[in-house]
Amino acid sequence: MTTPGDPPTPEPLGPSSLAWRYFSDWRGMLIGLWAGSMQNMHPALGAGVEEHSHFFEERWERLLRSLYPIAGVIYDGPDAARTAREVRDYHVGIKGVDGQGRRYHALDPDTFFWAHATFVMVPVLVCQYFGRPLTEEQKERFYAESLQWYRLYGVSDRPAPANWGAFTAYFERMCADVLEDNRAARAVLDIRRIGKPPFMKWLPEVVWRVIRGPLTRPFVWLTVGMYPPAVRAKLGYRWSRRSAVGLWLVGRTVALGWHLVPFERRYHPRARAAWRRARGRAVGPVETPRRNLPPVERRGDGKHYAPDV
C-alpha cells in the first residue's frame, strides 16, 4: 500500500516499447558471458557473488532461472512492479566487507544500477553485432524505457544518467576507473569444465566432455570481441583485425538466419507469454521449469527465486 508521501509507481512497459521488442530475444544468450563478467568486475558485485552466491556450483541452473524474473520486470504488465520488488528483495541480505576492507551492499544504488546498466547494454550489443544496429534516436528511446523499468525496483535512481549520451559517458568511466580484474569475473569466463545444461541431462557425460571445448571456446572469443577496449586491456586480452573480421562475419550470419525464426520463437518464454497476452490470449504466469530450481535445501532462502512449480 502506498502513502501520500510515496512517489508514484512508474507505468510498466508495454508491447509498443523497444524493450519488449529487443530485451528477451534468444540472441541475448550470445551476450551471457559478457554480461556476467562485466557485472562481476564491479568490486561490490564481485564481492557479493564470491561471498554469498552458489552460482559456480550450479551455473546453468542459476542463469536459466534468473532470466524469468529479470524478464518479468519488463514483460509482466500490471504485475511488473511486484516482480521488480521480488527481484530487489532477493538482494537485501547480500552485504559485507570484501577482501580489501571495503563495505558493500547489493542494494547500494551505485552497485544496483551498474547491474542494470549491463542489462541496458545487452540489447544494444545484440543489435550492433547480430542484427541491425539501433539508431541514436532508438538508443535514446530505449534508455528512457530502461529508466522506467529500473524505477519499478524501488531503488534510488540517483546514479542514473539523464539520457543516452550521459549514459555512454558513465559506462565508459565505469569501465576505465571502477571495474577491476577479480576472481568473480575470471570465474565467469572460465567455462572449460562447465557441466551440461539441465536441458541436456540425457547426453552421456563422455560425449559432453568431447564437445564441451568446441562449444564453449567460441563464447569466450565472442565476449572478448564485444568488451570495451578498457575492459579488454584490464583482463589482458588482445583483439586482432582478423578476429574483428571474424566476429563481423559471425554476426552477419546470425543476423541473416534470425529472419527465418518465427516471431514468437525468438523470445524467452516469459516474453513469449507477454506477447500472447498482448494479443488477447489468456496466458497465465510462466515460471522457470523445475529442472532449473536451486537445490531443495536452498529453496527457502530469500536470496533465491524458487517458484512452486
N, C-alpha and C positions, 0 to 999 in steps of 0.2 A: 504494500500500500504506500502511496506517495503522500507527502505532507505538503502544505502550501509553500514551504521554502525549498522543496526539491526541484532541481532542473527538470524540464520535460523530457520524457524518454524519446530518443530520436526515432523517426519513422524507419521501419525496416525497409530494406531494398526489395525491389520487385523485378518482374521479368523484362521491363524496359531498360534496366540498368546494364552497363557494360560489365559490372561484376558478375551478374548472373550469366552473362554470355561467355565470359572467359575464365572465371576463377577455378571451377572444378572440372575442367575437361582433362581427359586422361593423359594428355601430353605433359601435364604438370608432374607426372611421375619421373620424367626425364630430368626434372629440376630438384628431385628429392634430396640428393646428397648435397647439392648447392645450398638449399635452404637450411638443412640440418647443421651443416658445418658453419655456415655464416652466423646462425643463431648462437651456436656454442662458442664461437670465437669472442663473443661478448663476455667479459670477465665474470659478471654476475650470473649470466645464464649458464656459462660453462661450469661454474662452481655449483650451481643448483642441480645440474644434471649429474655431476660427479658424486655429490653427497646425498642426493635424495631420490634419484631415478634408478629404476631397474631396466632402463632402456636397452642396455647392451646384453642383457640376458634374454630378451625377447624382442629383438629389433623389428622383425617384420610385423609381429602382432601389435606392438605399440604404434608403429607408423600407421598401419592399416585401420586400426580402430580410432585413432586420433582424427583421421580425416572426416569422420562423421560429425562430431560436434563443431569442428572448425568450419566445415562447410555449412553447418546449420545456422551459424550466426548470419550468414548471407542469405540462405535459401529457405529458412523456416517461416518466413512471413510473420503472422501475428505472434508466433512462438519464438521468434528470433531473439527477443530480449531475454526471455527465460533461458534459452540455450546459451546466450552470451554470459549471463550471470553464473551458470553452471561451470562454464569454461574458466571464468575468473576464479571461482571458488576452489577449483582443483589446485590452485597455486597459493592458497592462503598460508599453508604451513611450510612452504619452501623458502627457508631463510636460514642464515647462519653467518659464519665467518670463514672466508676462504684461506688458502694456504699462505697468502701474503698478509693476512690480518685485516683484510677488507670486509666490512659487513655487507651483506646482500640480502635482498628480498625480491622474490619473483614479481611481486605486485608494486615494486617501486616503479613509478611512471616511466622513468628513463629506460629501465630494463624491459618493462612490458611493451613499451612502444617499439623497441628495437625488434622484438619478435614479430610484431605486427608489420613493421617496415619490410621485413624479408618476405612476408606474405603478399604485400603490395607489389613487390618486385617480381614474384613468380609469374603472374600472367603477362607482365611486360616482357620478361625474358622469353616466355613461351612464344609470344607473337614475334619477337625480334628474331629468334633463332629457328623456330619451327613453324612459322606461319607468315602472316603479313604484319609487319611492324605497325604498332599503333602510331597514329599521328600525334603531334604535340597537343592538339585540341582534345583528342581522345584520352591522352595521358592526364591532362588537366581534369577532365571529367571523371575519369576512373579514380584519381587520387581523392577528389571531393567525395566520391562514393565510399572510398575506404575510410575516410574520417567518419562518415555516417555510421558505418558498421562498427568502427572502433568505439564510438561513444556508447554503443549498446552494452559494452562490458562494465561500464560504471567506474572505470579507472580514469584518473585525471588525464586530460589531453594536453596538459602543459607542454610536453616536449614536441608536440606535433607541429611541424611547419605549416604555414598557412596555405601554400599552393605547391604545385608540382615543381616549379623551379627551385623553391626553397627546400623542398624535399630532396631533390637530387644533390643539392649542396650539402644538406645534412648527411645523406647517405655516403657521399664521398669523404666527408670529415670523419664519420664513424669508422670507415674502412682504414683511413690513414692514421688516425690518432687514438682510437679506442679499442678496436678489435686486436686480439693477440693470438699468437700461436700457442695453443694449450692442449692438454691431454684430451679434453672432451671433444674438441674439433677433430683432432687426429683420429680419435676412436671412431667417429662417424665415417671418416674417409677410409678406414681400414676394413674393407669388406672381403678380405682374402679368405676368411674362414666363416663367413656368414652362413647360417643354416638355411634350409629350404623354406620358401614361403609357405604359410599354412595351407594355401590352396593347392600346394603341390606335395602334400604328405604322401600321396600314392607313389611318388617317384622313388625308386630304390636309392639308398644312400650312396652306393658306389657310383651310380650314374650321375648323381648331383655333384659328387666330388670331381668328376671328369669335366662336367660342363660349367661348373661354378666359375672358374677363372675366365674362360672366354665370355661368359655372360656379364660378369661384374666389372672387369677392367675397363670396358668402354664407358661405363657410367662415371668412373673417376676421371677419365680423359675428358668427357663432356663437361664435368664440373670444373676442371681446371681451365678449360677454354672459356667458360662463362664467368669466371671470377673477375672482379675488377683488378686492374694491374697492381694496386697497392696490396691487395689480399694475396694475390699470386706471389708477389715478392716476399711477403711475410712468411709464407709457408714454404718458400724455397723452390717453387716450381718455375719451369721455363715453358714458353709457348712460342713455337716457331711459325714462320709464314706457311710452311707446309701443313702444320696442324690446323692453322686457321682456315686454309682452303678445304681441308678435310671436314672440319666442322660445318663449313658452309654447305658442302655437298650433302652431308648427312641431314642438315636442316632442310634443304630443298627437297630431299627425298621424302622426309616425314611430311612436309607441307603438302606435297602432291598427293601422297597416299591418304592424307587426312580428309580430302574431299570425297573419298569413296566410303567413308564411315557414316552410317545413318546418324541423323541428328541426335537422337536420344542415346545411342550407344557411345557417343563421345563423352558422356558425363558420368561422374561418380553417382552411385545410387541415391545419395541424399539429394543431389541436384536434380537427378532424373525424376525423382518423385515430385520435386517442386515444379518442374516444367509440366508434369502431368496435371497437378492441381491447378496450375495457371490456365490449363485448357479445359477445366471444368470436370475433371475426373476425380472421383472420391478415392484418395490415396492416403493411407494412414502414415504414421511416423515410421521412418526407416532407420533402424539401428544396426550397429555392426553385427555380423554373424558371430555365433558362439565361438567359432574357431579362433577369433581374434581377441577374446576376452583375456584379462590377466589371470594368473593362477588363482585358484579358489581362495587361498588364504589371503589374497590381497584385494579381493573384490569389495570388501567393506571399507577399505582405506579411502579417505576423502580425496586423495590425490589422483584417483583413477576413475576414468569413465568406464563404468561396468554396468550397462543396462541389463534389465531382466529379460533375456532372450532365450 
